[in-house]
Amino acid sequence: SQFQGGVGFGITQLTSAITFKDGRVEQRNFDGYTPPYIIDAPVTVDVHIVPSTEAPTGCGEPPVPVISPAVVNALAKLTGKRYRSLPLVTI
């Protein structure tokens, strides 16, 4: 579903970065970028529909900005260490 795709995209914030060298983006093509794979995605994503009288909107984008903070907070609770920047490439 769109929501599951949004969760997957949110997970990429934990490991992806755009870096610059001499004022230019280093990841100029997919050969310099490691995308997330299906194995990186959660096995299940539970979606709860909240009744509302508001107009309907898309459902693929809402999970993106909340996934990385949720994972980072869970890691902090588990390890006792606060992570203050992304990506988390050296956990």
C-alpha positions as CSV (number, residue, x, y, z in Angstrom):
1,S,0.0,0.0,0.0
2,Q,1.0,3.7,-0.2
3,F,1.4,3.8,3.6
4,Q,3.8,0.8,3.6
5,G,5.8,2.6,0.8
6,G,6.0,5.7,3.0
7,V,7.3,3.7,5.9
8,G,10.0,2.3,3.6
9,F,10.9,5.7,2.4
10,G,11.0,7.0,6.0
11,I,13.5,4.2,6.9
12,T,15.9,5.4,4.2
13,Q,16.4,8.6,6.2
14,L,18.2,6.5,8.7
15,T,21.0,5.3,6.3
16,S,21.0,7.7,3.4
17,A,22.8,10.9,2.9
18,I,23.6,13.4,0.1
19,T,27.2,14.5,0.4
20,F,29.0,17.3,-1.3
21,K,32.6,17.6,-2.5
22,D,33.9,20.9,-4.0
23,G,30.3,22.2,-4.0
24,R,28.9,19.3,-6.0
25,V,26.7,16.4,-5.1
26,E,28.8,13.2,-4.9
27,Q,25.9,10.8,-5.5
28,R,25.2,11.8,-9.1
29,N,23.7,8.5,-10.1
30,F,22.4,5.3,-8.6
31,D,25.9,3.6,-8.7
32,G,26.9,6.0,-5.8
33,Y,23.7,5.4,-3.8
34,T,22.6,2.3,-1.9
35,P,18.8,2.2,-2.0
36,P,16.9,0.3,0.7
37,Y,15.9,-3.2,-0.1
38,I,12.8,-5.2,0.7
39,I,14.7,-6.9,3.5
40,D,15.1,-3.5,5.2
41,A,11.3,-3.0,5.4
42,P,9.2,-4.1,8.4
43,V,7.4,-7.4,7.8
44,T,4.1,-5.9,8.7
45,V,2.8,-2.3,8.9
46,D,-0.4,-1.9,10.9
47,V,-2.5,1.0,9.6
48,H,-5.4,2.3,11.8
49,I,-7.9,4.5,10.0
50,V,-9.2,7.3,12.2
51,P,-12.8,8.4,11.5
52,S,-12.9,12.0,10.4
53,T,-15.2,14.5,8.7
54,E,-12.2,16.2,7.0
55,A,-11.6,15.9,3.3
56,P,-9.6,12.8,2.3
57,T,-5.9,13.2,1.5
58,G,-3.0,11.1,0.4
59,C,-1.7,8.4,2.7
60,G,1.7,7.7,1.3
61,E,3.4,10.8,2.6
62,P,2.3,11.1,6.2
63,P,4.6,8.2,7.6
64,V,7.8,9.6,6.0
65,P,8.7,12.3,8.5
66,V,7.7,10.3,11.6
67,I,9.6,7.1,11.0
68,S,13.2,8.1,11.6
69,P,12.4,10.0,14.9
70,A,10.4,6.9,16.1
71,V,13.2,4.5,15.3
72,V,15.9,6.9,16.8
73,N,13.8,7.2,20.0
74,A,13.4,3.5,20.2
75,L,17.2,3.1,19.8
76,A,17.8,5.7,22.5
77,K,15.4,3.8,24.9
78,L,17.2,0.5,24.1
79,T,20.8,1.7,24.3
80,G,20.6,4.8,26.5
81,K,22.4,6.8,23.8
82,R,20.8,9.8,22.2
83,Y,21.3,10.1,18.5
84,R,21.5,13.7,17.4
85,S,22.0,13.5,13.6
86,L,21.1,11.4,10.6
87,P,22.0,9.2,8.8
88,L,22.7,6.5,11.4
89,V,25.4,4.8,9.4
90,T,27.6,3.9,12.3
91,I,25.2,2.3,14.9
